[in-house]
Amino acid sequence: MAGIVVVVAYRPKPGHEAELLELVRGRVPTLRKESLVTDRVPVIMRAKDGTIIEVSEWKSQQAIEEAHKNPRVLAMWDKFFSVCDCVPLKTVPEAETMFAGFEPIPTPPAEGMPTTEPLR
């Protein structure tokens, strides 16, 4: 069964940029512990307006549905919604261009995940 790749735009609430970034960095490891996402390493980036963009892969539509009933995931999402708004990707200015470019955000090593530091 193929996974489902998602792109999410998190617009931080004023003063919560650092807290949001830490939550985004911990999102996939949390979902991985619940067996809801694949082993694909997420890509995290920042738009010029400060919006954090994340690309990750759910295992399936069923996994997405299970997440909406999982107490650990729901608690994580509550933290997200206290520090950001999820916005449509089309509201990020870079999305209007043919080749949208963003600032890459390195992902520090987390349990069960390799780092996303660039290769040299």
N, CA, C and O atoms as a Tinker XYZ file with bonds, in Angstrom:
   480  protein
     1  N      0.849000   -1.185000    0.000000    73     2
     2  CA     0.000000    0.000000    0.000000    64     1     3
     3  C      0.889000    1.242000    0.000000    63     2     4     5
     4  O      1.839000    1.328000    0.778000    81     3
     5  N      0.590000    2.171000   -0.846000    73     3     6
     6  CA     1.361000    3.409000   -0.942000    64     5     7
     7  C      1.005000    4.356000    0.202000    63     6     8     9
     8  O     -0.131000    4.385000    0.675000    81     7
     9  N      1.997000    5.124000    0.633000    73     7    10
    10  CA     1.753000    6.135000    1.652000    64     9    11
    11  C      1.100000    7.360000    1.043000    63    10    12    13
    12  O      0.806000    7.403000   -0.152000    81    11
    13  N      0.878000    8.353000    1.887000    73    11    14
    14  CA     0.283000    9.615000    1.447000    64    13    15
    15  C      1.215000   10.736000    1.888000    63    14    16    17
    16  O      1.377000   10.989000    3.082000    81    15
    17  N      1.825000   11.403000    0.914000    73    15    18
    18  CA     2.719000   12.520000    1.208000    64    17    19
    19  C      1.867000   13.774000    1.394000    63    18    20    21
    20  O      0.987000   14.075000    0.587000    81    19
    21  N      2.150000   14.493000    2.472000    73    19    22
    22  CA     1.396000   15.716000    2.757000    64    21    23
    23  C      2.360000   16.896000    2.886000    63    22    24    25
    24  O      3.511000   16.746000    3.298000    81    23
    25  N      1.857000   18.063000    2.523000    73    23    26
    26  CA     2.599000   19.317000    2.688000    64    25    27
    27  C      1.738000   20.183000    3.598000    63    26    28    29
    28  O      0.576000   20.451000    3.294000    81    27
    29  N      2.311000   20.617000    4.713000    73    27    30
    30  CA     1.560000   21.403000    5.686000    64    29    31
    31  C      2.276000   22.727000    5.907000    63    30    32    33
    32  O      3.502000   22.766000    6.009000    81    31
    33  N      1.514000   23.807000    5.980000    73    31    34
    34  CA     2.061000   25.139000    6.256000    64    33    35
    35  C      1.575000   25.576000    7.642000    63    34    36    37
    36  O      0.376000   25.689000    7.896000    81    35
    37  N      2.539000   25.817000    8.520000    73    35    38
    38  CA     2.256000   26.253000    9.894000    64    37    39
    39  C      2.675000   27.709000   10.029000    63    38    40    41
    40  O      3.863000   28.020000    9.944000    81    39
    41  N      1.716000   28.602000   10.237000    73    39    42
    42  CA     2.032000   30.018000   10.416000    64    41    43
    43  C      2.100000   30.293000   11.921000    63    42    44    45
    44  O      1.088000   30.195000   12.614000    81    43
    45  N      3.301000   30.641000   12.433000    73    43    46
    46  CA     3.426000   30.838000   13.881000    64    45    47
    47  C      2.654000   32.046000   14.377000    63    46    48    49
    48  O      2.567000   33.071000   13.701000    81    47
    49  N      2.098000   31.906000   15.567000    73    47    50
    50  CA     1.489000   33.057000   16.233000    64    49    51
    51  C      2.631000   33.922000   16.757000    63    50    52    53
    52  O      3.699000   33.399000   17.075000    81    51
    53  N      2.426000   35.236000   16.854000    73    51    54
    54  CA     3.506000   36.134000   17.280000    64    53    55
    55  C      4.171000   35.661000   18.583000    63    54    56    57
    56  O      3.506000   35.338000   19.567000    81    55
    57  N      5.503000   35.636000   18.546000    73    55    58
    58  CA     6.271000   35.251000   19.728000    64    57    59
    59  C      6.423000   33.753000   19.936000    63    58    60    61
    60  O      7.036000   33.337000   20.918000    81    59
    61  N      5.886000   32.933000   19.046000    73    59    62
    62  CA     5.924000   31.478000   19.227000    64    61    63
    63  C      6.727000   30.755000   18.149000    63    62    64    65
    64  O      6.571000   29.547000   17.968000    81    63
    65  N      7.582000   31.479000   17.435000    73    63    66
    66  CA     8.323000   30.883000   16.331000    64    65    67
    67  C      9.211000   29.727000   16.776000    63    66    68    69
    68  O      9.180000   28.658000   16.166000    81    67
    69  N     10.001000   29.923000   17.829000    73    67    70
    70  CA    10.932000   28.885000   18.293000    64    69    71
    71  C     10.168000   27.666000   18.816000    63    70    72    73
    72  O     10.543000   26.525000   18.544000    81    71
    73  N      9.104000   27.916000   19.562000    73    71    74
    74  CA     8.298000   26.815000   20.098000    64    73    75
    75  C      7.678000   25.997000   18.966000    63    74    76    77
    76  O      7.642000   24.768000   19.028000    81    75
    77  N      7.195000   26.681000   17.940000    73    75    78
    78  CA     6.611000   25.982000   16.793000    64    77    79
    79  C      7.657000   25.109000   16.111000    63    78    80    81
    80  O      7.380000   23.956000   15.778000    81    79
    81  N      8.837000   25.638000   15.903000    73    79    82
    82  CA     9.873000   24.874000   15.225000    64    81    83
    83  C     10.192000   23.593000   15.997000    63    82    84    85
    84  O     10.375000   22.538000   15.389000    81    83
    85  N     10.261000   23.671000   17.304000    73    83    86
    86  CA    10.523000   22.463000   18.099000    64    85    87
    87  C      9.376000   21.460000   17.974000    63    86    88    89
    88  O      9.612000   20.254000   17.911000    81    87
    89  N      8.154000   21.945000   17.940000    73    87    90
    90  CA     7.011000   21.040000   17.765000    64    89    91
    91  C      7.051000   20.369000   16.397000    63    90    92    93
    92  O      6.792000   19.171000   16.282000    81    91
    93  N      7.376000   21.139000   15.363000    73    91    94
    94  CA     7.445000   20.568000   14.013000    64    93    95
    95  C      8.543000   19.506000   13.963000    63    94    96    97
    96  O      8.344000   18.432000   13.396000    81    95
    97  N      9.690000   19.804000   14.550000    73    95    98
    98  CA    10.790000   18.838000   14.554000    64    97    99
    99  C     10.406000   17.548000   15.284000    63    98   100   101
   100  O     10.926000   16.481000   14.956000    81    99
   101  N      9.514000   17.626000   16.258000    73    99   102
   102  CA     9.104000   16.442000   17.017000    64   101   103
   103  C      7.877000   15.743000   16.480000    63   102   104   105
   104  O      7.519000   14.670000   16.965000    81   103
   105  N      7.220000   16.329000   15.485000    73   103   106
   106  CA     5.957000   15.773000   14.986000    64   105   107
   107  C      6.115000   14.374000   14.400000    63   106   108   109
   108  O      5.431000   13.446000   14.830000    81   107
   109  N      7.003000   14.213000   13.429000    73   107   110
   110  CA     7.151000   12.900000   12.789000    64   109   111
   111  C      7.671000   11.853000   13.772000    63   110   112   113
   112  O      7.166000   10.731000   13.766000    81   111
   113  N      8.667000   12.169000   14.627000    73   111   114
   114  CA     9.059000   11.152000   15.604000    64   113   115
   115  C      7.893000   10.699000   16.503000    63   114   116   117
   116  O      7.783000    9.519000   16.835000    81   115
   117  N      7.036000   11.638000   16.888000    73   115   118
   118  CA     5.861000   11.277000   17.691000    64   117   119
   119  C      4.930000   10.362000   16.907000    63   118   120   121
   120  O      4.466000    9.346000   17.424000    81   119
   121  N      4.659000   10.727000   15.654000    73   119   122
   122  CA     3.780000    9.904000   14.821000    64   121   123
   123  C      4.416000    8.546000   14.517000    63   122   124   125
   124  O      3.718000    7.539000   14.404000    81   123
   125  N      5.730000    8.527000   14.386000    73   123   126
   126  CA     6.427000    7.263000   14.114000    64   125   127
   127  C      6.283000    6.309000   15.306000    63   126   128   129
   128  O      6.095000    5.108000   15.115000    81   127
   129  N      6.370000    6.832000   16.522000    73   127   130
   130  CA     6.198000    5.994000   17.721000    64   129   131
   131  C      4.812000    5.364000   17.759000    63   130   132   133
   132  O      4.615000    4.309000   18.363000    81   131
   133  N      3.861000    6.013000   17.115000    73   131   134
   134  CA     2.486000    5.494000   17.064000    64   133   135
   135  C      2.255000    4.656000   15.804000    63   134   136   137
   136  O      1.133000    4.218000   15.548000    81   135
   137  N      3.310000    4.435000   15.020000    73   135   138
   138  CA     3.249000    3.627000   13.778000    64   137   139
   139  C      2.285000    4.210000   12.749000    63   138   140   141
   140  O      1.574000    3.472000   12.069000    81   139
   141  N      2.266000    5.537000   12.638000    73   139   142
   142  CA     1.332000    6.203000   11.729000    64   141   143
   143  C      1.990000    6.766000   10.471000    63   142   144   145
   144  O      1.305000    7.051000    9.489000    81   143
   145  N      3.310000    6.927000   10.494000    73   143   146
   146  CA     4.021000    7.486000    9.348000    64   145   147
   147  C      5.083000    6.505000    8.862000    63   146   148   149
   148  O      5.473000    5.575000    9.569000    81   147
   149  N      5.537000    6.741000    7.636000    73   147   150
   150  CA     6.567000    5.893000    7.049000    64   149   151
   151  C      7.949000    6.309000    7.569000    63   150   152   153
   152  O      8.067000    7.211000    8.398000    81   151
   153  N      8.972000    5.648000    7.076000    73   151   154
   154  CA    10.343000    5.974000    7.455000    64   153   155
   155  C     10.911000    7.146000    6.661000    63   154   156   157
   156  O     12.060000    7.534000    6.871000    81   155
   157  N     10.127000    7.709000    5.760000    73   155   158
   158  CA    10.606000    8.849000    4.970000    64   157   159
   159  C     10.993000    9.993000    5.910000    63   158   160   161
   160  O     10.239000   10.345000    6.817000    81   159
   161  N     12.157000   10.559000    5.685000    73   159   162
   162  CA    12.620000   11.691000    6.492000    64   161   163
   163  C     11.843000   12.932000    6.068000    63   162   164   165
   164  O     11.786000   13.237000    4.877000    81   163
   165  N     11.239000   13.657000    7.019000    73   163   166
   166  CA    10.491000   14.856000    6.636000    64   165   167
   167  C     11.417000   15.956000    6.153000    63   166   168   169
   168  O     12.587000   16.014000    6.532000    81   167
   169  N     10.886000   16.816000    5.323000    73   167   170
   170  CA    11.597000   18.013000    4.876000    64   169   171
   171  C     10.913000   19.191000    5.556000    63   170   172   173
   172  O      9.700000   19.371000    5.454000    81   171
   173  N     11.721000   19.990000    6.252000    73   171   174
   174  CA    11.189000   21.147000    6.967000    64   173   175
   175  C     11.873000   22.384000    6.405000    63   174   176   177
   176  O     13.091000   22.402000    6.228000    81   175
   177  N     11.088000   23.417000    6.125000    73   175   178
   178  CA    11.635000   24.640000    5.531000    64   177   179
   179  C     10.856000   25.855000    6.019000    63   178   180   181
   180  O      9.771000   25.728000    6.585000    81   179
   181  N     11.432000   27.042000    5.788000    73   179   182
   182  CA    10.802000   28.284000    6.241000    64   181   183
   183  C     10.574000   29.202000    5.047000    63   182   184   185
   184  O     11.461000   29.395000    4.215000    81   183
   185  N      9.372000   29.763000    4.979000    73   183   186
   186  CA     9.050000   30.771000    3.965000    64   185   187
   187  C      9.537000   32.140000    4.450000    63   186   188   189
   188  O      9.843000   32.322000    5.628000    81   187
   189  N      9.601000   33.084000    3.533000    73   187   190
   190  CA    10.077000   34.425000    3.876000    64   189   191
   191  C      9.202000   35.101000    4.924000    63   190   192   193
   192  O      9.685000   35.943000    5.680000    81   191
   193  N      7.923000   34.744000    4.980000    73   191   194
   194  CA     7.035000   35.354000    5.978000    64   193   195
   195  C      7.079000   34.637000    7.325000    63   194   196   197
   196  O      6.327000   34.986000    8.234000    81   195
   197  N      7.964000   33.625000    7.464000    73   195   198
   198  CA     8.110000   32.903000    8.727000    64   197   199
   199  C      7.303000   31.629000    8.831000    63   198   200   201
   200  O      7.462000   30.873000    9.789000    81   199
   201  N      6.434000   31.375000    7.856000    73   199   202
   202  CA     5.646000   30.151000    7.856000    64   201   203
   203  C      6.583000   28.953000    7.722000    63   202   204   205
   204  O      7.499000   28.956000    6.900000    81   203
   205  N      6.342000   27.934000    8.536000    73   203   206
   206  CA     7.128000   26.705000    8.472000    64   205   207
   207  C      6.360000   25.717000    7.588000    63   206   208   209
   208  O      5.168000   25.482000    7.785000    81   207
   209  N      7.063000   25.152000    6.621000    73   207   210
   210  CA     6.478000   24.178000    5.698000    64   209   211
   211  C      7.087000   22.823000    6.024000    63   210   212   213
   212  O      8.300000   22.710000    6.197000    81   211
   213  N      6.250000   21.797000    6.106000    73   211   214
   214  CA     6.735000   20.443000    6.365000    64   213   215
   215  C      6.158000   19.493000    5.332000    63   214   216   217
   216  O      4.967000   19.539000    5.022000    81   215
   217  N      7.021000   18.627000    4.803000    73   215   218
   218  CA     6.610000   17.570000    3.884000    64   217   219
   219  C      6.902000   16.252000    4.591000    63   218   220   221
   220  O      8.037000   16.001000    4.997000    81   219
   221  N      5.885000   15.412000    4.739000    73   219   222
   222  CA     6.066000   14.122000    5.404000    64   221   223
   223  C      5.117000   13.105000    4.785000    63   222   224   225
   224  O      4.301000   13.440000    3.927000    81   223
   225  N      5.236000   11.859000    5.232000    73   223   226
   226  CA     4.442000   10.789000    4.621000    64   225   227
   227  C      3.729000    9.934000    5.669000    63   226   228   229
   228  O      4.359000    9.287000    6.505000    81   227
   229  N      2.405000    9.952000    5.599000    73   227   230
   230  CA     1.579000    9.053000    6.399000    64   229   231
   231  C      1.652000    7.654000    5.786000    63   230   232   233
   232  O      1.899000    7.510000    4.589000    81   231
   233  N      1.438000    6.628000    6.605000    73   231   234
   234  CA     1.440000    5.264000    6.078000    64   233   235
   235  C      0.254000    5.013000    5.154000    63   234   236   237
   236  O      0.377000    4.297000    4.160000    81   235
   237  N     -0.903000    5.607000    5.484000    73   235   238
   238  CA    -2.125000    5.337000    4.720000    64   237   239
   239  C     -3.218000    6.299000    5.160000    63   238   240   241
   240  O     -3.058000    7.049000    6.124000    81   239
   241  N     -4.331000    6.264000    4.436000    73   239   242
   242  CA    -5.501000    7.033000    4.856000    64   241   243
   243  C     -5.995000    6.531000    6.205000    63   242   244   245
   244  O     -6.444000    7.319000    7.038000    81   243
   245  N     -5.914000    5.230000    6.421000    73   243   246
   246  CA    -6.330000    4.653000    7.707000    64   245   247
   247  C     -5.477000    5.214000    8.847000    63   246   248   249
   248  O     -5.995000    5.499000    9.927000    81   247
   249  N     -4.174000    5.372000    8.612000    73   247   250
   250  CA    -3.300000    5.939000    9.637000    64   249   251
   251  C     -3.715000    7.369000    9.982000    63   250   252   253
   252  O     -3.696000    7.766000   11.147000    81   251
   253  N     -4.090000    8.137000    8.961000    73   251   254
   254  CA    -4.556000    9.506000    9.202000    64   253   255
   255  C     -5.814000    9.482000   10.073000    63   254   256   257
   256  O     -5.943000   10.266000   11.013000    81   255
   257  N     -6.722000    8.589000    9.756000    73   255   258
   258  CA    -7.958000    8.472000   10.533000    64   257   259
   259  C     -7.667000    8.023000   11.965000    63   258   260   261
   260  O     -8.286000    8.516000   12.907000    81   259
   261  N     -6.723000    7.087000   12.131000    73   259   262
   262  CA    -6.354000    6.623000   13.475000    64   261   263
   263  C     -5.749000    7.761000   14.296000    63   262   264   265
   264  O     -5.967000    7.844000   15.505000    81   263
   265  N     -4.992000    8.635000   13.639000    73   263   266
   266  CA    -4.374000    9.759000   14.342000    64   265   267
   267  C     -5.425000   10.654000   14.993000    63   266   268   269
   268  O     -5.197000   11.211000   16.066000    81   267
   269  N     -6.575000   10.787000   14.337000    73   267   270
   270  CA    -7.636000   11.640000   14.869000    64   269   271
   271  C     -8.324000   11.049000   16.096000    63   270   272   273
   272  O     -9.189000   11.691000   16.691000    81   271
   273  N     -7.945000    9.830000   16.479000    73   271   274
   274  CA    -8.505000    9.189000   17.674000    64   273   275
   275  C     -7.428000    8.898000   18.709000    63   274   276   277
   276  O     -7.738000    8.433000   19.806000    81   275
   277  N     -6.183000    9.161000   18.382000    73   275   278
   278  CA    -5.056000    8.798000   19.232000    64   277   279
   279  C     -4.804000    9.897000   20.268000    63   278   280   281
   280  O     -4.536000   11.039000   19.894000    81   279
   281  N     -4.884000    9.574000   21.567000    73   279   282
   282  CA    -4.717000   10.602000   22.604000    64   281   283
   283  C     -3.357000   11.319000   22.550000    63   282   284   285
   284  O     -3.296000   12.525000   22.789000    81   283
   285  N     -2.269000   10.598000   22.241000    73   283   286
   286  CA    -0.948000   11.241000   22.174000    64   285   287
   287  C     -0.886000   12.224000   21.009000    63   286   288   289
   288  O     -0.322000   13.311000   21.132000    81   287
   289  N     -1.462000   11.836000   19.893000    73   287   290
   290  CA    -1.458000   12.707000   18.718000    64   289   291
   291  C     -2.361000   13.918000   18.966000    63   290   292   293
   292  O     -1.993000   15.045000   18.634000    81   291
   293  N     -3.518000   13.694000   19.537000    73   291   294
   294  CA    -4.425000   14.810000   19.824000    64   293   295
   295  C     -3.790000   15.810000   20.784000    63   294   296   297
   296  O     -3.968000   17.018000   20.626000    81   295
   297  N     -3.049000   15.317000   21.779000    73   295   298
   298  CA    -2.367000   16.207000   22.720000    64   297   299
   299  C     -1.291000   17.017000   21.995000    63   298   300   301
   300  O     -1.112000   18.205000   22.265000    81   299
   301  N     -0.575000   16.365000   21.072000    73   299   302
   302  CA     0.447000   17.072000   20.293000    64   301   303
   303  C     -0.214000   18.167000   19.451000    63   302   304   305
   304  O      0.272000   19.297000   19.414000    81   303
   305  N     -1.306000   17.839000   18.784000    73   303   306
   306  CA    -1.986000   18.814000   17.936000    64   305   307
   307  C     -2.503000   19.993000   18.750000    63   306   308   309
   308  O     -2.484000   21.126000   18.270000    81   307
   309  N     -2.966000   19.743000   19.980000    73   307   310
   310  CA    -3.404000   20.849000   20.838000    64   309   311
   311  C     -2.261000   21.836000   21.071000    63   310   312   313
   312  O     -2.467000   23.050000   21.073000    81   311
   313  N     -1.044000   21.297000   21.267000    73   311   314
   314  CA     0.127000   22.169000   21.443000    64   313   315
   315  C      0.380000   22.984000   20.175000    63   314   316   317
   316  O      0.680000   24.176000   20.247000    81   315
   317  N      0.257000   22.339000   19.018000    73   315   318
   318  CA     0.442000   23.043000   17.752000    64   317   319
   319  C     -0.537000   24.205000   17.635000    63   318   320   321
   320  O     -0.139000   25.327000   17.320000    81   319
   321  N     -1.800000   23.943000   17.885000    73   319   322
   322  CA    -2.819000   24.969000   17.667000    64   321   323
   323  C     -2.717000   26.120000   18.660000    63   322   324   325
   324  O     -3.296000   27.184000   18.442000    81   323
   325  N     -1.974000   25.908000   19.759000    73   323   326
   326  CA    -1.776000   27.010000   20.700000    64   325   327
   327  C     -0.674000   27.964000   20.220000    63   326   328   329
   328  O     -0.593000   29.099000   20.689000    81   327
   329  N      0.186000   27.505000   19.275000    73   327   330
   330  CA     1.307000   28.343000   18.841000    64   329   331
   331  C      1.284000   28.695000   17.349000    63   330   332   333
   332  O      2.111000   29.480000   16.885000    81   331
   333  N      0.334000   28.112000   16.594000    73   331   334
   334  CA     0.309000   28.394000   15.154000    64   333   335
   335  C     -1.086000   28.198000   14.576000    63   334   336   337
   336  O     -1.998000   27.682000   15.224000    81   335
   337  N     -1.206000   28.630000   13.339000    73   335   338
   338  CA    -2.389000   28.340000   12.537000    64   337   339
   339  C     -1.915000   27.533000   11.341000    63   338   340   341
   340  O     -0.910000   27.879000   10.721000    81   339
   341  N     -2.620000   26.466000   11.011000    73   339   342
   342  CA    -2.344000   25.734000    9.774000    64   341   343
   343  C     -3.054000   26.497000    8.663000    63   342   344   345
   344  O     -4.254000   26.759000    8.741000    81   343
   345  N     -2.298000   26.848000    7.633000    73   343   346
   346  CA    -2.855000   27.674000    6.570000    64   345   347
   347  C     -2.724000   26.953000    5.231000    63   346   348   349
   348  O     -1.839000   26.113000    5.071000    81   347
   349  N     -3.588000   27.265000    4.273000    73   347   350
   350  CA    -3.441000   26.676000    2.943000    64   349   351
   351  C     -2.094000   27.057000    2.340000    63   350   352   353
   352  O     -1.647000   28.196000    2.475000    81   351
   353  N     -1.459000   26.116000    1.688000    73   351   354
   354  CA    -0.157000   26.359000    1.073000    64   353   355
   355  C     -0.213000   27.541000    0.109000    63   354   356   357
   356  O      0.763000   28.279000   -0.027000    81   355
   357  N     -1.345000   27.721000   -0.555000    73   355   358
   358  CA    -1.449000   28.815000   -1.537000    64   357   359
   359  C     -1.375000   30.197000   -0.893000    63   358   360   361
   360  O     -1.212000   31.187000   -1.605000    81   359
   361  N     -1.490000   30.296000    0.441000    73   359   362
   362  CA    -1.379000   31.594000    1.110000    64   361   363
   363  C      0.072000   31.973000    1.397000    63   362   364   365
   364  O      0.350000   33.092000    1.828000    81   363
   365  N      0.990000   31.049000    1.160000    73   363   366
   366  CA     2.416000   31.334000    1.329000    64   365   367
   367  C      2.891000   31.977000    0.028000    63   366   368   369
   368  O      2.754000   31.377000   -1.038000    81   367
   369  N      3.452000   33.194000    0.097000    73   367   370
   370  CA     3.809000   33.912000   -1.140000    64   369   371
   371  C      4.645000   33.102000   -2.132000    63   370   372   373
   372  O      4.427000   33.208000   -3.339000    81   371
   373  N      5.582000   32.309000   -1.659000    73   371   374
   374  CA     6.426000   31.533000   -2.568000    64   373   375
   375  C      5.627000   30.551000   -3.415000    63   374   376   377
   376  O      6.068000   30.167000   -4.498000    81   375
   377  N      4.462000   30.144000   -2.936000    73   375   378
   378  CA     3.646000   29.169000   -3.663000    64   377   379
   379  C      3.108000   29.733000   -4.977000    63   378   380   381
   380  O      2.622000   28.980000   -5.821000    81   379
   381  N      3.189000   31.042000   -5.155000    73   379   382
   382  CA     2.706000   31.658000   -6.391000    64   381   383
   383  C      3.702000   31.535000   -7.537000    63   382   384   385
   384  O      3.361000   31.819000   -8.685000    81   383
   385  N      4.935000   31.113000   -7.238000    73   383   386
   386  CA     5.967000   31.048000   -8.267000    64   385   387
   387  C      6.084000   29.638000   -8.832000    63   386   388   389
   388  O      5.671000   28.666000   -8.200000    81   387
   389  N      6.650000   29.543000  -10.020000    73   387   390
   390  CA     6.812000   28.249000  -10.685000    64   389   391
   391  C      7.711000   27.314000   -9.874000    63   390   392   393
   392  O      7.407000   26.132000   -9.713000    81   391
   393  N      8.815000   27.854000   -9.368000    73   391   394
   394  CA     9.760000   27.056000   -8.590000    64   393   395
   395  C      9.901000   27.695000   -7.218000    63   394   396   397
   396  O     10.812000   28.487000   -6.978000    81   395
   397  N      8.998000   27.346000   -6.330000    73   395   398
   398  CA     8.976000   27.941000   -4.994000    64   397   399
   399  C     10.244000   27.560000   -4.240000    63   398   400   401
   400  O     10.580000   26.381000   -4.128000    81   399
   401  N     10.942000   28.563000   -3.728000    73   399   402
   402  CA    12.164000   28.324000   -2.968000    64   401   403
   403  C     11.983000   28.710000   -1.514000    63   402   404   405
   404  O     11.368000   29.729000   -1.202000    81   403
   405  N     12.528000   27.881000   -0.618000    73   403   406
   406  CA    12.387000   28.100000    0.816000    64   405   407
   407  C     13.736000   27.915000    1.502000    63   406   408   409
   408  O     14.646000   27.290000    0.957000    81   407
   409  N     13.849000   28.468000    2.703000    73   407   410
   410  CA    15.043000   28.276000    3.531000    64   409   411
   411  C     14.989000   26.882000    4.152000    63   410   412   413
   412  O     14.034000   26.579000    4.868000    81   411
   413  N     15.984000   26.022000    3.903000    73   411   414
   414  CA    15.960000   24.693000    4.521000    64   413   415
   415  C     16.224000   24.795000    6.017000    63   414   416   417
   416  O     17.041000   25.605000    6.457000    81   415
   417  N     15.537000   23.980000    6.787000    73   415   418
   418  CA    15.746000   23.925000    8.232000    64   417   419
   419  C     16.285000   22.543000    8.555000    63   418   420   421
   420  O     15.587000   21.546000    8.369000    81   419
   421  N     17.533000   22.470000    9.041000    73   419   422
   422  CA    18.071000   21.157000    9.405000    64   421   423
   423  C     17.237000   20.510000   10.507000    63   422   424   425
   424  O     16.751000   21.175000   11.422000    81   423
   425  N     17.091000   19.215000   10.392000    73   423   426
   426  CA    16.380000   18.460000   11.411000    64   425   427
   427  C     17.418000   17.758000   12.271000    63   426   428   429
   428  O     18.141000   16.896000   11.771000    81   427
   429  N     17.512000   18.103000   13.551000    73   427   430
   430  CA    18.495000   17.434000   14.395000    64   429   431
   431  C     18.124000   15.968000   14.564000    63   430   432   433
   432  O     16.958000   15.604000   14.411000    81   431
   433  N     19.094000   15.127000   14.874000    73   431   434
   434  CA    18.775000   13.711000   15.063000    64   433   435
   435  C     17.711000   13.543000   16.146000    63   434   436   437
   436  O     17.784000   14.153000   17.212000    81   435
   437  N     16.742000   12.717000   15.851000    73   435   438
   438  CA    15.697000   12.380000   16.821000    64   437   439
   439  C     15.567000   10.873000   16.820000    63   438   440   441
   440  O     15.972000   10.205000   15.868000    81   439
   441  N     15.014000   10.354000   17.866000    73   439   442
   442  CA    14.873000    8.907000   17.974000    64   441   443
   443  C     14.191000    8.339000   16.739000    63   442   444   445
   444  O     13.073000    8.721000   16.392000    81   443
   445  N     14.891000    7.416000   16.082000    73   443   446
   446  CA    14.318000    6.754000   14.925000    64   445   447
   447  C     14.397000    7.542000   13.632000    63   446   448   449
   448  O     13.811000    7.135000   12.629000    81   447
   449  N     15.117000    8.676000   13.634000    73   447   450
   450  CA    15.186000    9.502000   12.425000    64   449   451
   451  C     16.607000    9.944000   12.160000    63   450   452   453
   452  O     17.303000   10.372000   13.081000    81   451
   453  N     17.055000    9.851000   10.913000    73   451   454
   454  CA    18.362000   10.407000   10.576000    64   453   455
   455  C     18.286000   11.926000   10.507000    63   454   456   457
   456  O     17.196000   12.488000   10.406000    81   455
   457  N     19.411000   12.579000   10.560000    73   455   458
   458  CA    19.462000   14.025000   10.424000    64   457   459
   459  C     19.230000   14.424000    8.964000    63   458   460   461
   460  O     19.418000   13.609000    8.060000    81   459
   461  N     18.831000   15.644000    8.739000    73   459   462
   462  CA    18.668000   16.136000    7.381000    64   461   463
   463  C     19.740000   17.154000    7.045000    63   462   464   465
   464  O     19.548000   17.982000    6.155000    81   463
   465  N     20.869000   17.105000    7.747000    73   463   466
   466  CA    21.984000   17.993000    7.425000    64   465   467
   467  C     22.402000   17.739000    5.981000    63   466   468   469
   468  O     22.390000   16.593000    5.531000    81   467
   469  N     22.770000   18.788000    5.247000    73   467   470
   470  CA    23.170000   18.604000    3.856000    64   469   471
   471  C     24.432000   17.748000    3.753000    63   470   472   473
   472  O     25.296000   17.787000    4.628000    81   471
   473  N     24.524000   16.978000    2.675000    73   471   474
   474  CA    25.730000   16.209000    2.405000    64   473   475
   475  C     26.814000   17.151000    1.924000    63   474   476   477
   476  O     26.525000   18.135000    1.243000    81   475
   477  N     28.019000   16.871000    2.260000    73   475   478
   478  CA    29.153000   17.718000    1.840000    64   477   479
   479  C     30.007000   16.961000    0.862000    63   478   480
   480  O     31.011000   17.487000    0.383000    81   479
